[in-house]
């Protein structure tokens, strides 16, 4: 994200991040009952992550589906469920890579014969379907989109994640 839109997004993101963090700290104090309530490191991480997601979605505004999906999921499901889902996706991808490496070394002749009968176009279609399925799970609101819209949403989401990382990196450097 470059240009005047990037600056407006970053300013909106920073404003929304501060508001969301304030709301999170007020919720923590009200749930603990005292102002001296201390959050654990995991609770702080979760609060910052969810605040950053909410701020990014609020700063992005309309025109894309992922901001609405983030805002809807932030009010309905706990952030821990999202983290577990992401870890499962990473583990599944790692297992697939590892098993494909192992399978390449010790493949039996039956598997080779079956693979040889499948055309390269069919293998490519299967791979695209599999990766599209994973992408649908990673992009907020991606389950409801067709392939073209999913790719547009994914590009937009990645650009905004990049801007979010840039703003958070600047905040981290300023705090040091």
PEPEGI-V387986 format. One record per helix or strand of 3 or more residues. SS is the DSSP state (H for helix, E for strand). FROM is the first residue (numbers start at 1). TO is the last residue. If there is no record, write none. Layout:
# PEPEGI-V387986
ss from to
SS FROM TO
SS FROM TO
This chain:
# PEPEGI-V387986
ss from to
H 4 32
H 41 60
H 66 76
H 79 105
H 109 117
H 120 138
H 142 144
H 147 175
